[in-house]
Amino acid sequence: MSRIILNTETETEDKFDFSMKVVARQVIRQAMKQEHCPFDVEVSLVLTDGPGIRELNRQFRNIDQETDVLSFPSLCFSVPSDFSAANADPAGTFDPENGALLLGDIVINTARVRSQAKEYGHSEKREFAFLVAHSCMHLCGYDHMVPDEAYVMEDRQNRVLNALGITREEGGEDEKTSRS
């Protein structure tokens, strides 16, 4: 199994009844296993609040509004999860100190973790795990801008969560509808 190096930065005082680092590491590990990533990976996880993610969204996407999660992939995939692209520029793709693939950055709005968990009727842990899984799929080159791509991406992220037993049912409601 590939090693997961998780660099975490917290810009908020939000606390949860689960370890965000442990859950993030589990989800990333399962996603990389599912996507057949042949490398150790390094992911940066930033936990922020509404104003923090709004500023990043404005700065990097020219969208001046809050969101739940932002993903900043380090690789450009012509085909999702085709990790052979990593070998094209090893100097800029792998951490020279630990040899891990620099997969990218995940930024999560912890206030949205709380509000969306309540809105969708499941646990905060499930919402947090969903956002990490969703972002991991973006880091692996998946997107959801057109319906066919959205279906594939949703299926991939749901497989990750189901493999870990982190479902809406765990939070009190079965998963009857999906979302991106």
C-alpha positions, -999 to 999 in steps of 0.1 A, spaced: 0 0 0 12 35 -8 23 58 19 2 89 24 20 121 35 -6 146 47 4 181 55 -23 199 74 -28 236 80 -56 248 102 -69 284 98 -100 279 119 -108 270 155 -135 244 145 -133 211 163 -152 179 155 -159 147 174 -136 128 150 -100 133 140 -100 152 107 -64 141 100 -72 104 106 -104 105 84 -86 125 56 -57 100 56 -81 70 54 -101 86 26 -70 96 6 -55 61 11 -87 44 -1 -90 68 -31 -54 61 -42 -59 24 -38 -91 25 -59 -74 47 -85 -44 23 -87 -19 50 -79 15 34 -80 32 61 -59 34 73 -24 15 105 -24 17 139 -6 -14 160 -2 -17 193 16 -50 198 35 -60 233 46 -89 236 70 -104 271 68 -136 291 74 -161 308 51 -141 341 45 -109 321 40 -122 299 13 -141 328 -3 -109 347 -7 -91 316 -23 -121 311 -46 -120 347 -56 -82 347 -60 -79 314 -80 -112 310 -97 -125 346 -100 -157 335 -81 -164 358 -52 -184 335 -30 -180 308 -4 -178 272 -13 -174 240 6 -142 226 -9 -115 237 -34 -91 213 -51 -57 223 -66 -43 194 -86 -5 193 -92 -8 171 -123 -26 176 -156 -43 143 -165 -53 137 -201 -71 106 -188 -83 106 -152 -60 85 -129 -35 79 -156 -5 84 -133 20 78 -162 19 116 -167 38 119 -134 69 105 -150 70 132 -177 85 158 -153 98 139 -122 117 170 -109 85 190 -106 62 162 -97 79 143 -68 91 157 -35 129 154 -36 131 147 1 106 119 4 100 108 -32 62 111 -29 41 123 -58 29 158 -51 -8 152 -58 -21 186 -48 -40 207 -23 -74 203 -7 -90 233 11 -121 225 32 -145 251 47 -152 235 81 -184 257 86 -198 241 54 -190 207 68 -213 214 97 -241 231 77 -241 206 49 -241 176 73 -272 190 88 -288 199 55 -282 164 41 -291 146 73 -259 128 79 -229 130 103 -202 157 101 -177 129 97 -195 117 66 -197 152 51 -160 158 58 -151 124 43 -173 132 13 -155 165 6 -121 148 9 -132 120 -15 -147 145 -39 -115 166 -39 -93 135 -43 -112 127 -75 -104 162 -88 -68 157 -78 -68 125 -100 -82 143 -130 -120 137 -127 -145 165 -131 -183 170 -130 -190 197 -155 -210 175 -179 -235 148 -168 -215 118 -180 -184 130 -162 -204 138 -131 -218 103 -130 -184 87 -132 -169 110 -106 -199 105 -82 -196 68 -86 -158 69 -79 -162 90 -47 -191 69 -35 -171 37 -39 -143 52 -17 -168 61 11 -186 28 9 -154 9 11 -147 27 43 -182 22 56 -187 60 57 -222 64 43 -252 85 49 -267 56 68 -239 59 93 -253 94 100 -289 82 103 -302 83 67 -295 60 37 -281 75 6 -310 79 -18 -297 108 -37 -262 118 -48 -246 152 -52 -214 166 -64 
